[in-house]
């Protein structure tokens, strides 16, 4: 599939499948990448968040706007991309925005335009589920999940050369079957993965360039592949209550 028809460029073969799976929209390692003791401790704290219930009711705390742009919860400012069977935007919700997962392929990318320095992102959400989530392109042992995401301005979506480091996905994932109530990921290179699954610590120059000139931020849905899409057998609704830069 041509890169401009779908955001992810297929590159190479699967000769390094033990390290990563080559994906058109981001290679996410089959196994978690090594992280520093400091970063590991932060992720461990995140993993201790309750996973049985995403929302216990009540209002979410207000999240401050990021530097360089105002991220809003206006659903018309959020855009589905590369997502068959989805509308152009999510719909309004009393606490933010929401969308219903389709019953076939699928939700892939949901992004908000951004301008300026990216310093990380915090999101609060819940999922109402009465069905089974399905990855569009699963692999052995993978499970439906979402990741926070940002993209550098000028990306040609090919994933080759310098463009390998134009799109970044969070190391921590949101399990769609047992999601935490929130996820906050700082602009620490240990917490982000490139198109082919390299941590920001392995490509500092590319990571810092993406932080300095970010064009889009948001969330992608997949599992084995970070943005290859998720649908549901049954019914499920994703409700975003807060989304802000750090």
N, C-alpha and C positions, 0 to 999 in steps of 0.2 A: 504494500500500500504506500502511495506517495506520501512523503513527509507532510506536505501541506494539506493533505486530506485527513491525516491523523497526526497528532503531535509527536509521535515517537518514531524515531528512525530505527529500523532493524539493521543491525550491524554485525558483520562477522558471522561466525557460526556458533557452536556451543562447545568449543574446545576447552573453555575454562568454566564449564558448568559447575565444577566443584566450588568455585569461588562465587559465581554469580550467574544469573540467568539473563541472557540478552533479551531485552524487551524494547518494543518500539517507543514506549513512553516511560522509560526509566527502568534500569536494572536494579532490582532490589536483591541483596544477597539471600541465598537459600537459608543461611544461618546468620545470626546477628554478628555484626562486625565487632572486633575488639575495641574497647573504649578505655580511656584512662580511668584510674581509680576515682578521681574527682568526678568525672562525668558519670561513671558507673553509680556512684553514690547518689547523684541527682536523679538518675533514671530509676534507681531503686526506690527513692522516695515517691516518685510518680507512680510506680507500680503498686505502692501500698494504698493508693486511693481506692475507695469502695468500688466494686465492679458489679454488685448485684443490682443496684438501682442507680440510674443515671440522674434522677431528679427527685428530690424529696419535697418539692413544692417551694413556694416562696419566691421572692424576686432575686435575680442574680445581681451581684455587686456591679456597679458601673465600671466599665473598663476605659482607661484613658486613650485618646487618639494617639497614633504613632507620630513620630517626627516626619515632616515632609508631605503628609497627605492626611486626609480625614477618611478613615475607614468607617463606613456606615453599615447599619443593619437594614437599610432600605432594600427590599428584595429586588427592586429594579436595577440596583447597582451591582448585583451578583448575576453572573452569566454562566449557564451550562455550556461546556465545550466538548465536542467529540462524543456527545451523549445521545445516541439514538433513542427515540421514544420518550424524550423529555421536552418540556417547554423551554422557552428562552430563559426564563428566570424562575427562582423559587417563589412561593406565595407568602403573603404576610401572615404573621402569627403575633399574638398579643405580647410575646416576649422577644420577638425577632423575626425570623423567617423559617419556613419549613418546606419540605417537598416529600412526596410519596415515591418510593422506589417503584420502578416499572416491573412488570412480570416477565420481561425479556430484555435483552441487551439495550441499554443499561446506563447507569450513572457512571461517568468517567471523571470529568473535571468540573469543578464549580469555583469560579475565580472572581476576584474584585480588582479593578484597576488600582495601581499604586504608583506613587512617584517619590523618588528620593531614597534616602538611606533606610534599609531594612534592619531592624534591631531585634527581631524575634517576634513571636506571636503567641497570644493566649486565646483559647476558645472554651466556651462553656456550652453544653448541648445535652440532649437526651434523645433516645430512640424508643419509639413505640412500635413493638414488633408482635405480629401474629402470623408468623410464617418462617420460612427458612431462607437465609441469604445464600446466594449462589455467585461465585466468581465467573466472569465471562471466560477467562483463560486461566484455569487453576493448574497447579502442579502438585506433585506428591507432597502431602503434609501441609499445604498452604490453607489458609482460612480467610474468609472475607474480612477486609479491614479498610480503614481510611488512614491517610497521612496528611499532615499539614504540608504546605507547599509554597514555594516562591520561585519567580522566574525573572531573569535578567532581561532588560530591554534589548531589542534587536535580535532575538533568538530566531534562527532559521529553521528550527525544529528538526534538524538533521542529526544532531547528536555526535557529529564528527569534529575532530580537531578542537578548537577552543569552545565550540558549541556543546561539547560534552559537559561543560560546567556552567551552562546557562540556566538549567532547571535543577532544583534541589527539593528533596523530600525529607521529612523528619524521620529520625531513627525510631523514636517511640511511635507506635501505631495505636489506632483506635480500633479495638476489636468490636465488630458490629454486633456480635452475639453477646458480648459481655463488656460494654463500654464503660469507661470511667466517667464521672460527671464533668470533667474538665481536662484540658491538656495545655500546658505552657511550655514552649520550646524557645530558649534563648538563641541568639545569633552566635553560638559557640560551634566551631567547625566539627567538633566531635558528635554533634547532634544532627548532622545533615548528610544526606547521601546524594551523589550526582546521578546523571543519566545512567551510568554503568556501575552504580553501586559503590563508588569511591567516597570515603568520608572527606569532609572539608579539610581535615588535617593532612590529607594526601595531595591536595590541590589548593593550597592556601591562596595563591594569586587569583585563581579563577573564582574561588569562594568569595574573597573580599571584593572582587570586581562586581559580582552578582549582588552582594549586599549594598554596594554603593550606588547601583543604578537599577533598582528593582521596578519592574513594570506591572507585575501581577502577583497577588497572593491569594491563597485559598486552601482548598482541600480536594484531594483526589481519592478515588475509590477503586479498589482492586483486591490484591492479596499477594499472590505469587508475583504479579507485576503491579507496580504501584498505581497505575492509572488505567488499567485495561477494563475496568468496569465491574459493577455489581448489579444484580437484580434480585428479585425476591419471588419465591414460590409461596404465595399467600399475600400478606399485606404488611407494610412497614413504613413508618414516617420518621424522617430525620428532622429534628427541631434544633436550630442554632439559636441560642439565647444571648450569646455575646461573642464577639470576635474583634480583637484589637492587637495592635502592635505593642511591643514592650518598650 
